[in-house]
Amino acid sequence: MSRNTRCLYNCNFDTFLNTDKNTIFGVLCDNYHGEVLTTSREAWIAEIELLQDVLRPWEKTQGHIIFEYDIPRLGKRIDVVLLLRGIVFCLEFKVGQSKVLENDIDQVLDYALDLKNFHKYSEDQLIVPILIATKYSTTTTLIQASVYDDRVVNPLVTGENGLQGLIQDVLQQFPEEAPLNDDWIISPYAPTPTIIEAAKTLYESHSVEDIVRHEAEDVTTDQTIAYVLDVIRKSKENGEKSICFVTGVPGAGKTLVGLDVAVKQTYQDSDTPIEDEGAVYLSGNGPLVAVLTEALARDDYEKNKGKGKKKTDSMREVGKFIQVIHRYRDNMLHKIKNPVENGKLEIDPEKAVKLEAAGYGEVEHVAIFDEAQRSWTHKRLANYLKRGGTYGNKLKVPNFPVSEAAFLIWSLDQREDWATIVCLVGGGQEIHTGEAGIHEWIKALNEIYTHWKVYISPKLTEPEYSEGQVNELLKDNQNVIYADSLHLGVSLRSFRAEKLSAFVHALLAIDQSAADIFAEIRDRYPIVLTRDMEKAKAWLREKVRGTERTGVLITKESARYKPLGIHVLPSGDQDAVHWFLEDKIDTRSSNYLEDAATEIQVQGLELDYTCLLWDADMRYDNGKWRFYSFNGKTEWKEILDNSENNHDRIKYMLNAYRVLLTRARTGMVICVPEGNDRKTASGFPEDSTRLPEYYDGTYEYLKSMGIKEL
């Protein structure tokens, strides 16, 4: 047996079959980090005894056995992997169990799919997932490859008495498999975690090294994190104030970078937070914060069952680390002189305590603002505070003088030692009226905070950021440092289509390159088109496997979806939590395909497969997009680009489709309804709000990209 950190035990069949079971058990225990539960000990002994009997016919083959093989993306280990005659067998044991549960089948299938998609030396091999409920009395008789043509066999099920015969049947059906790479066990592993999976690993181990390792040279997540941490280090050493702007294509890992920087800065390789060195991850995206907080708290609570820890304790711990930006902002508002005089923000000494290092600032040195482009304009924030906030404080601040970006910089500037702000910026991602884009951050740095060092990604100068005005805005700022490391150019969300974001950009820009880009990705990332919502749902149900998630997406401007049997997910954060986190047997789950989520609820999160229901709010007509708003009763009214408000609204509507088109990790179906062409007895349209001409142009445009029709 060779020692390997990817597993607890591995060796060839000959050695395994001729080694005392207690010796093998001892190695498993020695290599396990932490206290081995009694149930795990009993399971290992049962598995060793069973497999030493089952594998006897192949004693002299080149077979290899691996116990507890690590799957970092899932944060779990495969019970046993058998490498035999070019086939990868994934074995999941349920010792003492006499029933087969759907969740258990999903579990072993997830392991197989993870190896197929992210384990380099498994990508071309036949992978056979087998669930062994040891007291189960039946064995699968039909062995067939998946309909997806990806060389993953449909999950097989057996009891302890049927396992040997099942392996023999598989070998007989697939006799001529290519040999496995000798280095299979240490194969390069290139996972692309969902943000929920990544956050769980971060919170548990203070590191995402295993799950973000990517073999492709152009994936720069680690490089970006290292650069930001170096800026933080220099700021501390030199007693400086600094700000970093990190850009990235949709799904490139901006949120993951922010979470990782927050954890690494707060813990600095320790098991406990370093005093007065902390960082906080802040987001204005309520659903994202709610979903991440709930997912982490559930995970932490499950891991600490029996230790007297309540779920509310877990929620409280997570809440220190991940917060809604409005809470941070409102806490600082309580420290200012109110009302504001002479257009200047000042601390009221009677409302705040001045600390030696922090001054009147918050206790964290580092604040990470996710989706910084969504910070509010001066007008929106001033109006909000004039009437009293709605986030629990009800604090009225008349005549508030600055934008949200300027106020957040002011908040960190109150520290008297040093501070770093990290702004995570998505291009073309502003989706609310009153979101300022990146312009207000730069304006504040140019006009007020001229002592701050500014580190920016060169991509910040491109059109989707501040409409291409960043160079002009920064030309006289002497503190600007450009760094390629601050751009994340490869989508991690869509592991099969790193060019997906480029295709979506070209599609929405009506750029003639869109069809050519799609031709490059369509074999690896399926996108299909339909006019029938039931066909779209059937496609999703056919595609999704294991615990993969699927869901219907729709813009908040959409209005005529009820005739298609679709409801819109209520706007409460808890509704988003249920939609993203409940399993497929819960009607509140996204997988039920009944409630459609909007761009507000899914920004920053992702699903495996999606259906985008494209309504009449944005229509392709004679080479351009036209935008419409429904009056809630009888008609759509066109929004013309003839005022600043309308210009912004059109931008937000276009960005809504950009967000929804980039939520799927694995593939999507786009449904553009046919509309209603029926007439009443008197010759008038039966439904004048869903005329076919509202949809036909969009459908034909998407079809012209080469997107396959269902």
BELVEN-V589033 format. One record per residue. N is the residue number from 0. SS is DSSP state (2 for helix, 1 for strand, 0 for the rest). PHI is phi in whole degrees, -180 to 180 (none if undefined). Layout:
BEGIN
n:N ss:SS phi:PHI
n:N ss:SS phi:PHI
END
This chain:
BEGIN
n:0 ss:0 phi:none
n:1 ss:0 phi:-103
n:2 ss:0 phi:-77
n:3 ss:0 phi:-152
n:4 ss:0 phi:-72
n:5 ss:0 phi:-76
n:6 ss:0 phi:-151
n:7 ss:0 phi:-98
n:8 ss:1 phi:-162
n:9 ss:1 phi:-155
n:10 ss:1 phi:-169
n:11 ss:1 phi:-79
n:12 ss:2 phi:-60
n:13 ss:2 phi:-58
n:14 ss:2 phi:-64
n:15 ss:2 phi:-60
n:16 ss:2 phi:-73
n:17 ss:0 phi:-116
n:18 ss:0 phi:-113
n:19 ss:0 phi:-60
n:20 ss:2 phi:-61
n:21 ss:2 phi:-69
n:22 ss:2 phi:-66
n:23 ss:2 phi:-62
n:24 ss:2 phi:-60
n:25 ss:2 phi:-63
n:26 ss:2 phi:-64
n:27 ss:2 phi:-58
n:28 ss:2 phi:-66
n:29 ss:2 phi:-64
n:30 ss:2 phi:-86
n:31 ss:0 phi:-79
n:32 ss:0 phi:-89
n:33 ss:0 phi:109
n:34 ss:0 phi:-82
n:35 ss:0 phi:-81
n:36 ss:0 phi:-67
n:37 ss:2 phi:-58
n:38 ss:2 phi:-63
n:39 ss:2 phi:-68
n:40 ss:2 phi:-60
n:41 ss:2 phi:-63
n:42 ss:2 phi:-65
n:43 ss:2 phi:-61
n:44 ss:2 phi:-62
n:45 ss:2 phi:-64
n:46 ss:2 phi:-66
n:47 ss:2 phi:-61
n:48 ss:2 phi:-60
n:49 ss:2 phi:-65
n:50 ss:2 phi:-72
n:51 ss:2 phi:-66
n:52 ss:2 phi:-85
n:53 ss:2 phi:-65
n:54 ss:2 phi:-87
n:55 ss:2 phi:-55
n:56 ss:2 phi:-62
n:57 ss:2 phi:-111
n:58 ss:0 phi:-57
n:59 ss:0 phi:-99
n:60 ss:0 phi:-85
n:61 ss:0 phi:-88
n:62 ss:0 phi:-66
n:63 ss:1 phi:-135
n:64 ss:1 phi:-119
n:65 ss:1 phi:-133
n:66 ss:1 phi:-100
n:67 ss:1 phi:56
n:68 ss:1 phi:-80
n:69 ss:1 phi:-76
n:70 ss:1 phi:-116
n:71 ss:2 phi:-58
n:72 ss:2 phi:-62
n:73 ss:2 phi:-90
n:74 ss:0 phi:66
n:75 ss:1 phi:-136
n:76 ss:1 phi:-125
n:77 ss:1 phi:-75
n:78 ss:1 phi:-52
n:79 ss:1 phi:-146
n:80 ss:1 phi:-116
n:81 ss:1 phi:-111
n:82 ss:1 phi:-107
n:83 ss:1 phi:-144
n:84 ss:0 phi:52
n:85 ss:0 phi:82
n:86 ss:1 phi:-106
n:87 ss:1 phi:-101
n:88 ss:1 phi:-96
n:89 ss:1 phi:-101
n:90 ss:1 phi:-111
n:91 ss:1 phi:-116
n:92 ss:1 phi:-99
n:93 ss:1 phi:-122
n:94 ss:0 phi:-68
n:95 ss:0 phi:84
n:96 ss:0 phi:-90
n:97 ss:0 phi:-109
n:98 ss:0 phi:-114
n:99 ss:0 phi:-107
n:100 ss:0 phi:-105
n:101 ss:2 phi:-60
n:102 ss:2 phi:-61
n:103 ss:2 phi:-70
n:104 ss:2 phi:-65
n:105 ss:2 phi:-59
n:106 ss:2 phi:-62
n:107 ss:2 phi:-71
n:108 ss:2 phi:-68
n:109 ss:2 phi:-58
n:110 ss:2 phi:-59
n:111 ss:2 phi:-63
n:112 ss:2 phi:-67
n:113 ss:2 phi:-65
n:114 ss:2 phi:-63
n:115 ss:2 phi:-62
n:116 ss:2 phi:-85
n:117 ss:2 phi:-129
n:118 ss:1 phi:-106
n:119 ss:2 phi:-56
n:120 ss:2 phi:-84
n:121 ss:2 phi:-111
n:122 ss:0 phi:-63
n:123 ss:0 phi:-108
n:124 ss:0 phi:-94
n:125 ss:1 phi:-77
n:126 ss:1 phi:-119
n:127 ss:1 phi:-121
n:128 ss:1 phi:-84
n:129 ss:1 phi:-130
n:130 ss:1 phi:-98
n:131 ss:1 phi:-114
n:132 ss:1 phi:-88
n:133 ss:0 phi:-57
n:134 ss:0 phi:-98
n:135 ss:0 phi:-75
n:136 ss:0 phi:-98
n:137 ss:0 phi:-121
n:138 ss:0 phi:-128
n:139 ss:0 phi:-57
n:140 ss:0 phi:-105
n:141 ss:0 phi:-99
n:142 ss:0 phi:-109
n:143 ss:0 phi:-145
n:144 ss:1 phi:-69
n:145 ss:0 phi:-62
n:146 ss:0 phi:-69
n:147 ss:0 phi:-82
n:148 ss:0 phi:56
n:149 ss:0 phi:-115
n:150 ss:0 phi:65
n:151 ss:1 phi:-108
n:152 ss:1 phi:-72
n:153 ss:1 phi:-57
n:154 ss:1 phi:-53
n:155 ss:1 phi:-106
n:156 ss:1 phi:-131
n:157 ss:1 phi:-158
n:158 ss:0 phi:-100
n:159 ss:0 phi:-64
n:160 ss:0 phi:-78
n:161 ss:0 phi:-104
n:162 ss:2 phi:-66
n:163 ss:2 phi:-61
n:164 ss:2 phi:-64
n:165 ss:2 phi:-66
n:166 ss:2 phi:-62
n:167 ss:2 phi:-61
n:168 ss:2 phi:-63
n:169 ss:2 phi:-64
n:170 ss:2 phi:-64
n:171 ss:2 phi:-72
n:172 ss:2 phi:-77
n:173 ss:0 phi:-126
n:174 ss:0 phi:-80
n:175 ss:0 phi:-117
n:176 ss:0 phi:-99
n:177 ss:0 phi:-64
n:178 ss:0 phi:-61
n:179 ss:0 phi:-80
n:180 ss:0 phi:-62
n:181 ss:0 phi:-59
n:182 ss:0 phi:-99
n:183 ss:2 phi:-51
n:184 ss:2 phi:-66
n:185 ss:2 phi:-112
n:186 ss:0 phi:-54
n:187 ss:0 phi:-54
n:188 ss:1 phi:-127
n:189 ss:0 phi:-124
n:190 ss:0 phi:-80
n:191 ss:0 phi:-129
n:192 ss:0 phi:-70
n:193 ss:0 phi:-68
n:194 ss:2 phi:-62
n:195 ss:2 phi:-68
n:196 ss:2 phi:-63
n:197 ss:2 phi:-64
n:198 ss:2 phi:-63
n:199 ss:2 phi:-61
n:200 ss:2 phi:-65
n:201 ss:2 phi:-58
n:202 ss:2 phi:-66
n:203 ss:2 phi:-78
n:204 ss:2 phi:-120
n:205 ss:0 phi:61
n:206 ss:0 phi:-157
n:207 ss:0 phi:-117
n:208 ss:2 phi:-55
n:209 ss:2 phi:-67
n:210 ss:2 phi:-86
n:211 ss:2 phi:-108
n:212 ss:0 phi:-62
n:213 ss:0 phi:-134
n:214 ss:0 phi:-75
n:215 ss:0 phi:-66
n:216 ss:0 phi:-66
n:217 ss:0 phi:-91
n:218 ss:0 phi:-89
n:219 ss:0 phi:-117
n:220 ss:2 phi:-55
n:221 ss:2 phi:-62
n:222 ss:2 phi:-64
n:223 ss:2 phi:-65
n:224 ss:2 phi:-60
n:225 ss:2 phi:-62
n:226 ss:2 phi:-64
n:227 ss:2 phi:-63
n:228 ss:2 phi:-63
n:229 ss:2 phi:-70
n:230 ss:2 phi:-62
n:231 ss:2 phi:-61
n:232 ss:2 phi:-61
n:233 ss:2 phi:-64
n:234 ss:2 phi:-63
n:235 ss:2 phi:-67
n:236 ss:2 phi:-63
n:237 ss:2 phi:-99
n:238 ss:0 phi:62
n:239 ss:0 phi:-111
n:240 ss:1 phi:-107
n:241 ss:1 phi:-142
n:242 ss:1 phi:-140
n:243 ss:1 phi:-115
n:244 ss:1 phi:-108
n:245 ss:1 phi:-102
n:246 ss:1 phi:-107
n:247 ss:1 phi:-176
n:248 ss:0 phi:-69
n:249 ss:0 phi:-55
n:250 ss:0 phi:81
n:251 ss:0 phi:-79
n:252 ss:0 phi:107
n:253 ss:2 phi:-62
n:254 ss:2 phi:-63
n:255 ss:2 phi:-61
n:256 ss:2 phi:-60
n:257 ss:2 phi:-62
n:258 ss:2 phi:-63
n:259 ss:2 phi:-67
n:260 ss:2 phi:-63
n:261 ss:2 phi:-61
n:262 ss:2 phi:-70
n:263 ss:2 phi:-63
n:264 ss:2 phi:-69
n:265 ss:2 phi:-74
n:266 ss:2 phi:-100
n:267 ss:0 phi:48
n:268 ss:0 phi:67
n:269 ss:0 phi:-107
n:270 ss:0 phi:-82
n:271 ss:0 phi:-126
n:272 ss:0 phi:-59
n:273 ss:0 phi:-81
n:274 ss:0 phi:-62
n:275 ss:0 phi:59
n:276 ss:0 phi:-128
n:277 ss:0 phi:-73
n:278 ss:1 phi:-135
n:279 ss:1 phi:-129
n:280 ss:1 phi:-94
n:281 ss:1 phi:-122
n:282 ss:1 phi:-142
n:283 ss:0 phi:-84
n:284 ss:0 phi:-89
n:285 ss:2 phi:-57
n:286 ss:2 phi:-60
n:287 ss:2 phi:-62
n:288 ss:2 phi:-63
n:289 ss:2 phi:-63
n:290 ss:2 phi:-67
n:291 ss:2 phi:-63
n:292 ss:2 phi:-63
n:293 ss:2 phi:-65
n:294 ss:2 phi:-62
n:295 ss:2 phi:-68
n:296 ss:2 phi:-66
n:297 ss:2 phi:-60
n:298 ss:2 phi:-64
n:299 ss:2 phi:-65
n:300 ss:2 phi:-63
n:301 ss:2 phi:-63
n:302 ss:2 phi:-72
n:303 ss:0 phi:-113
n:304 ss:0 phi:-60
n:305 ss:0 phi:86
n:306 ss:0 phi:-108
n:307 ss:0 phi:80
n:308 ss:0 phi:-91
n:309 ss:0 phi:-92
n:310 ss:2 phi:-64
n:311 ss:2 phi:-63
n:312 ss:2 phi:-65
n:313 ss:2 phi:-64
n:314 ss:2 phi:-60
n:315 ss:2 phi:-66
n:316 ss:2 phi:-62
n:317 ss:2 phi:-64
n:318 ss:2 phi:-63
n:319 ss:2 phi:-72
n:320 ss:2 phi:-98
n:321 ss:1 phi:-124
n:322 ss:1 phi:-137
n:323 ss:1 phi:-74
n:324 ss:2 phi:-61
n:325 ss:2 phi:-65
n:326 ss:2 phi:-68
n:327 ss:2 phi:-62
n:328 ss:2 phi:-61
n:329 ss:2 phi:-67
n:330 ss:2 phi:-63
n:331 ss:2 phi:-70
n:332 ss:2 phi:-62
n:333 ss:0 phi:-68
n:334 ss:0 phi:-95
n:335 ss:1 phi:-90
n:336 ss:0 phi:-69
n:337 ss:0 phi:-136
n:338 ss:0 phi:-76
n:339 ss:0 phi:-72
n:340 ss:1 phi:-113
n:341 ss:0 phi:57
n:342 ss:0 phi:65
n:343 ss:1 phi:-128
n:344 ss:0 phi:-79
n:345 ss:0 phi:-139
n:346 ss:1 phi:-76
n:347 ss:0 phi:-96
n:348 ss:0 phi:-59
n:349 ss:0 phi:-81
n:350 ss:0 phi:-109
n:351 ss:0 phi:-144
n:352 ss:0 phi:-98
n:353 ss:0 phi:-91
n:354 ss:1 phi:-92
n:355 ss:0 phi:-60
n:356 ss:0 phi:-97
n:357 ss:0 phi:-76
n:358 ss:1 phi:62
n:359 ss:0 phi:-96
n:360 ss:0 phi:-78
n:361 ss:0 phi:-77
n:362 ss:0 phi:-76
n:363 ss:0 phi:-81
n:364 ss:0 phi:-77
n:365 ss:1 phi:-122
n:366 ss:1 phi:-123
n:367 ss:1 phi:-106
n:368 ss:1 phi:-104
n:369 ss:1 phi:-78
n:370 ss:0 phi:53
n:371 ss:2 phi:-62
n:372 ss:2 phi:-66
n:373 ss:2 phi:-93
n:374 ss:0 phi:-62
n:375 ss:1 phi:-81
n:376 ss:0 phi:-68
n:377 ss:2 phi:-58
n:378 ss:2 phi:-62
n:379 ss:2 phi:-67
n:380 ss:2 phi:-66
n:381 ss:2 phi:-63
n:382 ss:2 phi:-66
n:383 ss:2 phi:-62
n:384 ss:2 phi:-76
n:385 ss:2 phi:-64
n:386 ss:2 phi:-93
n:387 ss:0 phi:101
n:388 ss:0 phi:-65
n:389 ss:0 phi:-113
n:390 ss:0 phi:-98
n:391 ss:0 phi:108
n:392 ss:0 phi:-93
n:393 ss:0 phi:52
n:394 ss:0 phi:-83
n:395 ss:0 phi:-98
n:396 ss:0 phi:-130
n:397 ss:0 phi:-70
n:398 ss:0 phi:60
n:399 ss:0 phi:-63
n:400 ss:0 phi:-93
n:401 ss:0 phi:-135
n:402 ss:0 phi:-74
n:403 ss:2 phi:-64
n:404 ss:2 phi:-60
n:405 ss:2 phi:-63
n:406 ss:2 phi:-69
n:407 ss:2 phi:-68
n:408 ss:2 phi:-65
n:409 ss:2 phi:-56
n:410 ss:2 phi:-61
n:411 ss:2 phi:-73
n:412 ss:2 phi:-70
n:413 ss:0 phi:-70
n:414 ss:0 phi:-65
n:415 ss:0 phi:-98
n:416 ss:0 phi:-105
n:417 ss:0 phi:-157
n:418 ss:1 phi:-163
n:419 ss:1 phi:-135
n:420 ss:1 phi:-109
n:421 ss:1 phi:-116
n:422 ss:1 phi:-102
n:423 ss:1 phi:-95
n:424 ss:1 phi:-122
n:425 ss:1 phi:-99
n:426 ss:0 phi:-76
n:427 ss:0 phi:63
n:428 ss:0 phi:-116
n:429 ss:0 phi:-71
n:430 ss:0 phi:-130
n:431 ss:0 phi:-119
n:432 ss:0 phi:-61
n:433 ss:0 phi:93
n:434 ss:1 phi:-86
n:435 ss:0 phi:-86
n:436 ss:0 phi:71
n:437 ss:0 phi:-89
n:438 ss:2 phi:-56
n:439 ss:2 phi:-68
n:440 ss:2 phi:-62
n:441 ss:2 phi:-68
n:442 ss:2 phi:-59
n:443 ss:2 phi:-64
n:444 ss:2 phi:-67
n:445 ss:2 phi:-72
n:446 ss:2 phi:-98
n:447 ss:0 phi:-120
n:448 ss:0 phi:-103
n:449 ss:0 phi:-75
n:450 ss:0 phi:-90
n:451 ss:0 phi:-84
n:452 ss:1 phi:-81
n:453 ss:1 phi:-118
n:454 ss:1 phi:-109
n:455 ss:1 phi:-132
n:456 ss:0 phi:-74
n:457 ss:2 phi:-58
n:458 ss:2 phi:-68
n:459 ss:2 phi:-65
n:460 ss:2 phi:-85
n:461 ss:0 phi:-78
n:462 ss:0 phi:-57
n:463 ss:0 phi:-74
n:464 ss:0 phi:-108
n:465 ss:2 phi:50
n:466 ss:2 phi:51
n:467 ss:2 phi:76
n:468 ss:0 phi:-99
n:469 ss:2 phi:-63
n:470 ss:2 phi:-57
n:471 ss:2 phi:-63
n:472 ss:2 phi:-68
n:473 ss:2 phi:-101
n:474 ss:0 phi:-63
n:475 ss:0 phi:-104
n:476 ss:0 phi:-89
n:477 ss:0 phi:-82
n:478 ss:0 phi:-99
n:479 ss:1 phi:-88
n:480 ss:1 phi:-125
n:481 ss:1 phi:-91
n:482 ss:0 phi:-142
n:483 ss:2 phi:-60
n:484 ss:2 phi:-65
n:485 ss:2 phi:-90
n:486 ss:1 phi:-117
n:487 ss:1 phi:-105
n:488 ss:0 phi:-97
n:489 ss:0 phi:-120
n:490 ss:0 phi:-72
n:491 ss:0 phi:-86
n:492 ss:0 phi:-62
n:493 ss:0 phi:-98
n:494 ss:0 phi:-64
n:495 ss:0 phi:-92
n:496 ss:0 phi:-149
n:497 ss:0 phi:-69
n:498 ss:0 phi:-98
n:499 ss:2 phi:-57
n:500 ss:2 phi:-63
n:501 ss:2 phi:-66
n:502 ss:2 phi:-63
n:503 ss:2 phi:-62
n:504 ss:2 phi:-60
n:505 ss:2 phi:-67
n:506 ss:2 phi:-59
n:507 ss:2 phi:-75
n:508 ss:0 phi:-82
n:509 ss:0 phi:52
n:510 ss:0 phi:-95
n:511 ss:0 phi:-66
n:512 ss:0 phi:-78
n:513 ss:2 phi:-57
n:514 ss:2 phi:-63
n:515 ss:2 phi:-67
n:516 ss:2 phi:-65
n:517 ss:2 phi:-63
n:518 ss:2 phi:-60
n:519 ss:2 phi:-76
n:520 ss:2 phi:-107
n:521 ss:0 phi:-66
n:522 ss:0 phi:-74
n:523 ss:0 phi:-101
n:524 ss:0 phi:-133
n:525 ss:1 phi:-70
n:526 ss:1 phi:-127
n:527 ss:1 phi:-127
n:528 ss:1 phi:-132
n:529 ss:1 phi:-153
n:530 ss:0 phi:-105
n:531 ss:0 phi:-118
n:532 ss:2 phi:-64
n:533 ss:2 phi:-66
n:534 ss:2 phi:-65
n:535 ss:2 phi:-63
n:536 ss:2 phi:-64
n:537 ss:2 phi:-63
n:538 ss:2 phi:-63
n:539 ss:2 phi:-63
n:540 ss:2 phi:-66
n:541 ss:2 phi:-73
n:542 ss:2 phi:-82
n:543 ss:0 phi:-71
n:544 ss:0 phi:-136
n:545 ss:0 phi:58
n:546 ss:0 phi:-99
n:547 ss:0 phi:-59
n:548 ss:0 phi:-111
n:549 ss:1 phi:-135
n:550 ss:1 phi:-172
n:551 ss:1 phi:-98
n:552 ss:1 phi:-121
n:553 ss:0 phi:-155
n:554 ss:0 phi:-79
n:555 ss:0 phi:-70
n:556 ss:0 phi:-83
n:557 ss:0 phi:-61
n:558 ss:0 phi:-139
n:559 ss:0 phi:-111
n:560 ss:0 phi:-107
n:561 ss:2 phi:-60
n:562 ss:2 phi:-61
n:563 ss:2 phi:-96
n:564 ss:0 phi:76
n:565 ss:0 phi:-113
n:566 ss:1 phi:-113
n:567 ss:1 phi:-96
n:568 ss:0 phi:-60
n:569 ss:0 phi:-56
n:570 ss:0 phi:-84
n:571 ss:0 phi:-65
n:572 ss:2 phi:-60
n:573 ss:2 phi:-67
n:574 ss:2 phi:-64
n:575 ss:2 phi:-65
n:576 ss:2 phi:-58
n:577 ss:2 phi:-64
n:578 ss:2 phi:-61
n:579 ss:2 phi:-88
n:580 ss:2 phi:-110
n:581 ss:0 phi:-72
n:582 ss:0 phi:-81
n:583 ss:0 phi:-71
n:584 ss:0 phi:-91
n:585 ss:0 phi:-96
n:586 ss:0 phi:-66
n:587 ss:0 phi:-82
n:588 ss:0 phi:-71
n:589 ss:2 phi:-57
n:590 ss:2 phi:-65
n:591 ss:2 phi:-73
n:592 ss:0 phi:59
n:593 ss:0 phi:-109
n:594 ss:1 phi:-103
n:595 ss:1 phi:-94
n:596 ss:1 phi:-93
n:597 ss:0 phi:-97
n:598 ss:2 phi:-60
n:599 ss:2 phi:-66
n:600 ss:2 phi:-86
n:601 ss:2 phi:-109
n:602 ss:0 phi:-61
n:603 ss:0 phi:91
n:604 ss:0 phi:-116
n:605 ss:0 phi:-155
n:606 ss:1 phi:-126
n:607 ss:1 phi:-79
n:608 ss:1 phi:-125
n:609 ss:1 phi:-132
n:610 ss:1 phi:-116
n:611 ss:1 phi:-95
n:612 ss:1 phi:-90
n:613 ss:1 phi:-95
n:614 ss:0 phi:-91
n:615 ss:0 phi:-88
n:616 ss:0 phi:-73
n:617 ss:1 phi:-133
n:618 ss:1 phi:-125
n:619 ss:1 phi:-87
n:620 ss:1 phi:-147
n:621 ss:0 phi:51
n:622 ss:0 phi:84
n:623 ss:1 phi:-150
n:624 ss:1 phi:-88
n:625 ss:1 phi:-122
n:626 ss:1 phi:-119
n:627 ss:1 phi:-137
n:628 ss:1 phi:-122
n:629 ss:1 phi:-89
n:630 ss:0 phi:-82
n:631 ss:0 phi:85
n:632 ss:0 phi:-135
n:633 ss:0 phi:-128
n:634 ss:0 phi:-155
n:635 ss:1 phi:-93
n:636 ss:1 phi:-119
n:637 ss:1 phi:-69
n:638 ss:1 phi:-98
n:639 ss:0 phi:-95
n:640 ss:0 phi:-83
n:641 ss:0 phi:-123
n:642 ss:0 phi:-156
n:643 ss:2 phi:-62
n:644 ss:2 phi:-62
n:645 ss:2 phi:-68
n:646 ss:2 phi:-60
n:647 ss:2 phi:-65
n:648 ss:2 phi:-64
n:649 ss:2 phi:-62
n:650 ss:2 phi:-61
n:651 ss:2 phi:-65
n:652 ss:2 phi:-67
n:653 ss:2 phi:-63
n:654 ss:2 phi:-67
n:655 ss:2 phi:-60
n:656 ss:2 phi:-68
n:657 ss:2 phi:-62
n:658 ss:2 phi:-63
n:659 ss:2 phi:-69
n:660 ss:2 phi:-75
n:661 ss:0 phi:-119
n:662 ss:0 phi:-93
n:663 ss:1 phi:-93
n:664 ss:1 phi:-81
n:665 ss:1 phi:-122
n:666 ss:1 phi:173
n:667 ss:1 phi:-151
n:668 ss:1 phi:-117
n:669 ss:1 phi:-109
n:670 ss:1 phi:-109
n:671 ss:1 phi:-108
n:672 ss:0 phi:-59
n:673 ss:0 phi:-75
n:674 ss:0 phi:82
n:675 ss:0 phi:-122
n:676 ss:0 phi:-101
n:677 ss:0 phi:-77
n:678 ss:1 phi:-116
n:679 ss:0 phi:-76
n:680 ss:0 phi:-60
n:681 ss:0 phi:-91
n:682 ss:0 phi:93
n:683 ss:0 phi:-97
n:684 ss:1 phi:-59
n:685 ss:0 phi:-67
n:686 ss:0 phi:-142
n:687 ss:0 phi:-75
n:688 ss:0 phi:-89
n:689 ss:0 phi:-134
n:690 ss:0 phi:-69
n:691 ss:0 phi:-54
n:692 ss:2 phi:-67
n:693 ss:2 phi:-72
n:694 ss:2 phi:-117
n:695 ss:2 phi:-60
n:696 ss:2 phi:-62
n:697 ss:2 phi:-63
n:698 ss:2 phi:-62
n:699 ss:2 phi:-65
n:700 ss:2 phi:-64
n:701 ss:2 phi:-64
n:702 ss:2 phi:-63
n:703 ss:2 phi:-67
n:704 ss:0 phi:-73
n:705 ss:0 phi:96
n:706 ss:0 phi:-72
n:707 ss:1 phi:-71
n:708 ss:1 phi:-88
n:709 ss:0 phi:-74
END
